[in-house]
Amino acid sequence: MKKLFLSLFIFSSVLMYSQASVCGQFHRKFCQVETKHGGKTGWMYNAQSRSGLFNQGSTSKIRCVIYKGMDYRISVCCETSIGEKLNFKIFDSKTSELLYDNATAQGDPIFEFQSASSRQLIIEVTVPKGATEQDKHKPMDAACVGLLIEHKVTERQGFSQY
């Protein structure tokens, strides 16, 4: 009986690892936006970024902390086998108020904003239904999706202090 449970545990661990490695760092490779690198004006990678294997028509949420005095850029991308369009919404985690919906911006995959206060957000990503191309590494109804979060210090604007 112990051998059976041990075998099932090892099998499920290998299965979970292999599914996680299918998409791995997808957001780092495919969600990049062309910008100037380096210096104080460059965007920096935020460790809250994620990639995952999504089924068509599925929705997933992630909690994200943003800080006052920072600019943020959120980019979503997916494999072309499920199309180019992804829907994402940003909610305030305390009030559940809808702060942004890319459907109102013609499905733009990039959203930049400035934070006036530190708070938690919930980012909800929805993968549309559609036909996928056959791939031997993933189920036919699933594809890799990336959510890239970048940040930088907000540049001072207007008159400096006197």
N, C-alpha and C positions, 0 to 999 in steps of 0.2 A: 504494500500500500504506500509506504514511504517513497519507494522508487517511482511509483506512478505519479505521485504529487511532484516529486523532484523533476521528473521528465516533463510534466505539463508546465511547470514553472520555467524550466530552461527553454522549452519550445515557445512559450508566450513571450519570454524576454527577447529571444532572437527575432521573433516576428515583429515585436514593437520596435526593436532597434533597426530592423531592415526597412520598415515603413518610415521611420524618422529619417533615415539616411537617404531615402529616395529624394526628398526635397531639401534636406540639409540646410545649407546657407543660400537658398534660392534668392532671397531678397537682396543679398549682397552682390550677386552676379547680375541680376536682371532688372532690379528696380532703381538702379543708379540714374541720377540726373546729371547732365553736364553742367559743371560749375567750376569756378576757380578753386584750386586746392591750396591749403596752407594759409597762414596768417589768421588774423582775428575775424576776417570776413568769410572764411570758408565754413561750410557745413560740416559738422562732426557726426559720426555714427552714434546712434543712441542704442544702448544695450536692450531696450525694450522692444526692438524690432523682432519680427518672427517670420517663419516660413512654415508651411504645412501642406499636407495632402488633403484636398477638399473634394467632396462629391459634388456633382452638379446640383444646383438648387439649395445647397446647404448654407447656413449662416453660422458664423462664429464670432465671439466677442472677446476682447482683450482689454484689461484695465491698464491705463497708462497714467503716470504722474508727470505733470508739467509744472514748471517753476516760473515765478515772476521774473521779469527782466530777460527772458529768453525768447528767441524766435524759433519756431518749429516748422518743419516740412514733413508731411506725411505722404508717402507714395505707395500705391498698390500696383502689383503686376501679377500676371498669370501666364501660363503656357498658352501659346497660340492655339493649341488643340481645342480649347474651350472658348476661343474668341478673345477679343481684346478688352471687352468691357467688364468691369467689376463694379459693384455698387458698394459704397461704404458710407457710414454715418458716424457722426461723433456726438456723444451725449455727455452731459455733466453727470457724474456718478451719484451725486447727492440728490439732485432734483429731477433727474431723468429728462431734463430739458434737451430737446434736439438743438444742437449748436451748428451742425453742418450736415448737408446731404449732397453728395456729388451728383445725384440725379438731377438736381436743380441747376447744376453747372455743366450740363451736357455730358455727364459721365467722365469729367476730367479726372485722371488718375492721380493728380498731384494737388495738394492743398497746403498753402503756407499761411501761418498766422503768428500773431504776437500775443504772449500771455500777459495779462494785466495783473493776475494773481496766481499764486500756487494752488493747484487743485488736481483732483483726479478726474480723468476722462474715461469713457468707455468707447472703444472703437469697434464698430460692428461691420464685418465684411460679409457680403453675400455674393456667392458665385451663381451666375445665371445658368439656366438649363440650356442645353444645346448639344450638338453632336461632337464627339471627340474622335481624334485619330487613334488608331490602335497602337499601343505601345506595350512591349513585352514586360516592362518593369512596373507598370501601374495598371490598376483596373481601368477599363475603357470609359467608365463614367466619372473618373477622377483626374485631377491635375494639380500641379504645384501652384501655390499662391504665396506671394511675398508681401509683407507689410514692412516697409522701411520707414523708420522714424529717425529724423536728423534734427540737430539743434545747433544754435549758435547764440552768442551773447548779442542782445539787442544793441544796435548802434545808437549812440546818442544823437538826438535831433534837436534842432532849434538852437537858441542861445545857450552858451555854457553858463555855469553859475558865476555870479559876480562877487 
